[in-house]
Amino acid sequence: METLIQQIINGLVLGSVYALVALGYTMVYGILGLINFAHGEVVMVGALVALATVKALAALGLPAAVQLPIGLAVAMIACMALGAAIERIAYRPLRNAPRLAPLITAIGVSIVIQYTVVLISGRSYHAYPELLSTRSFDLYGARISPAQIAVILISTAAMAVLLWIVHRTRLGRAMRATAENPEVARLMGVNVDRVISLTFVIGSAMAAVAGVLVSINYSVAHYQMGFVLGLKAFTAAVLGGIGNLAGAMVGGLLLGLIEALGAGYIGDLTGGVFGSNYRDVFAFLVLVLVLIFRPSGLLGERVAERA
Amino acid sequence: MTPPLLEAVGISKRFGGVQALKAVSLTIREGEIYGLIGPNGAGKTTFFNVLTGLYPRDAGEVLFAGRPLPLGNPAAVNRAGVARTFQNIRLFAHMTALENVMVGRHGRTRAGMLGAVLRTATVRAEETAIRQRAEELLHYVGIGALAGSLAKHLSYGDQRRLEIARALATDPRLLALDEPAAGMNAAETAALGGIIRNLRDDGLAVLLIEHDVKLVMELCDRVAVLDYGEKLIEDIPGAVRRHPKVIEAYLGSAA
């Protein structure tokens, strides 16, 4: 029973991060029909920028309670600029190119960002300072750490803000109109290029939050951390129905739960042949199954429309 | 006589080997309902798409309220004051009726999209004004009660009305309707006629492209007939109806 509760907690924490990152994939896909495979790198840049900021603030002698919010804010601003730059430099010139071209460009962007980071901060794993207390709370025999609570609270808040923007503001209306029909949206006076740029900016801000949260939770950051995280978040977006915001959130949480529960029970179920180090298998097993049995995802309908 | 609002001069358009429009000239006056009819393939929709900026033209100019209309750029044509609806309805299907019309206000309002997120007092006031105007327009076309419904859940006739409301939201001086009665039943067509008359009475000019010749003859102040890309005649409905060339174009020559 403790294992179950513990793995559900772990799964929700993991899933909130997947959901944040998945939103970035799904928003860009919804508007451009493009998979931005460089999105995982934005997560990584967010984590490292926050780390550098936190270290600088610590050197100045500021308390940990100030370091985290400032580090998060700086990471978000840096990633928003990075997201806008990626769109402007790598994707906008290819707006009318065959679909394979931006996909390959995305992989190129991904590698460029990774190795730029290597040039600046090296290949080593960077230990994240303990910004939050490590004393865990007891929850029906399972343990939940302050970092885990922070992940759930901050990601929920970030998603609430995103939903508010999309459904309650002028920008959100312009985004949804552009996603449905860019030509008519332009006719109505919507600045479509700007909407697309801001979509990258917002998605990148979410990615920065995810990067900081995941690093706090695992106390480590690394130049390749965005790769697998990005792939899993992409899987979550496909699971929920790519192009659909609610789908990205549901898909993220579900994938986190599947992975945590799978990792928690695989040892018992296979008599110890497979251990929890096989956890990554679950995400990609889910991806394969979704693509076979429900390619439009749990909540998706747009894939069929677009194709 | 009311002054001309739109003057198209010598509009030509060729698709490959087909001369779709041969130097078509016509004049739409302030506050009139102007009908453009003709047999299938006569070039009505081509003319419409050139006029609203969707197709580049090969030759010709359009003056709108005394200024050249920026042909070839649909958004600029809209800003200049020519709004359109589409023959195949192109609403934002997954947005509510109200939101569809609110998007129509986009080009006529000032707030930047980032400002919209930051919520300054001016932005909030403008947002309220946009919403009010959108609600008024929905009432104007008779679907005020459906403001909260998703566009895709509206009936066909109501979707047409919504497209008109969205076009009106851009504050046009000329509203161009591409076959608005297509697929409508008799009651819906009659209601549409009422809306178009109201628009004219409120000072708007309307360009109506329509297959339903009866509707056009009832509704329009003046009518032009296109055949094989050429304008046969432009006159009041009674004269157009009796014109031998028009009868020939529609019924074929007696010989």
Interface residues (C-beta under 8 A of the other chain):
Chain A: I165 T169 R170 L171 R173 A174 R176 A177 E180 N181 E183 V184 A185 R186 L187 M188 G189 V190 N191 R194 V195 L198
Chain B: P74 A75 N78 R79 R84 F86 R90 F92 A93 H94 M95 E99 M102 V103 G104 H106 G107 R108 T109 A111 M113 L114 A116 V117 V123 E127 I130 R166 A169 T170
